[in-house]
Amino acid sequence: MKAINRLFLLITACLMSASAIAASAKMHIVCAGKDDGAEVYINGKFRGECPVDIFVPEGRLKLVVRKVVDADHEWVFEKDIRMADDSEKKVEVVFSLRKTAASQKHEEERLAVERAEAQRHEAEHKRVETVEDAETPKREAERAHGEAADQAEAAKHQAENLRVAAQMRNEFDAVLKNGAFKAVFRDCADCPEMVAIAPGVFEMGSNNGTAGEKPAHRVVIGNGFALGKTEVTQKQWQAVMGKAPSKFSNCGDDCPVEQVSWNDVQAYIQKLNARTGKQYRLPSEAEWEYACRAGRKQEYCGGENPDSVGWYEQNSGHSTHPVGRKQANAFGLYDMSGNVWEWVEDSYHDSYNVAPGDGSVWAGDGVQRVLRGGSWLSKSQIARAAFRVRLDPDSRYFDLGFRLARMLP
């Protein structure tokens, strides 16, 4: 037994000697102020929290110091350091802010979804072009004849739409003049500014867009309603809910609130209605597109140039922006293309087949809800007036927001 103990002590001494040889240099790692507590890694192994003195082996070492800021960001310091035998070095940590791996993955996934949607849209266009190029002169003549008939029918419908819309507008203007409500109003100091939208008729969707945008169809908005002049801001959300959940909190009070789910919006509306005694709600998808188009056939909500009317991937600088800084549409509404996606009330359906023609909410199973308008993260074709996407009602992302609708008067 004594022989075994002596052997054990001899092995332990050898191991301790090897460890001392392996860790023959000393590193002093210093962090200042709020950076205390950052995790220190040498060659991928955790060695303590900053500030810390640690023994390290000689040679070329990879030092990483990391501290989590929030779910999307972390402070990181990385440096390759060569340590000589029996040397000592002091390392003062200077952090750089970067996105976490999870945040980068989420953004890449969202971008991949939008790129795939854009690619499907482009592929559909190419397919149609290929089919059209292959048509015989006879088919061309038949198509020309059909187009002429369609144009005549469309002109007839357009004339009827204009007549009905003019009649509705006259009735709405008469009510407006009687003082039942104002053209632009605010129910309380912290309430969103609302714009009264007259009833009318328009063509919803696009036969030249994605499958979800088809078929284009006539919708009659029979009753006037009010819609938010801008998206609901961080300040307006905080006044009702107590805390703004936005990722871009540094953007300021006038920037749109984001990272809110469809369910979160319903809770906000319930509290706002209790406070004001009014009937705020999300717009129906048809009301949203009617207000976006504002009586015109344009690619975006307010014009043909996305830079004039909205913040999107090419001009946003990868952030939201204060509301109301771009050009308004003909109804005086801002940012309906870009800045943040806007929840609407409707459940998602794969196409407009059998969609209601009266502008009402298209109910469904509620498993997924519709968003419109694109965001600061979207390509320009995604911010088109007709484009639509879907998400689960509990989804919260840094490009999801909303604007309110309200019953009149």
Secondary structure by P-SEA (a helix, b strand, c coil): caaaaaaaaaaaaaaaaaaaaaacbbbbbbbccccccbbbbccccccccccbbbbbbccbbbbbbbbbccccbbbbbbbbbbbcccbbbbbbbbbbbbbcaaaaaaaaaaaaaaaaaaaaaaaaaaaaaaaaaaccaaaaaaaaaaaaaaaaaaaaaaaaaaaaaaaaaaaaaaaaaaccccccccccccccbbbbbbbbcccccccccccccccbbbbbccccbbbbcccccaaaaaaccccccccccccccccccccccaaaaaaaaaaaaaacccbbbbbcaaaaaaaaaccccccccccccccccccccccccccccccccccccccccccccccbbbbccccccccccccccccccccccccbbbbcccccccccccccccbbbbbccccccccccbbbbbccc
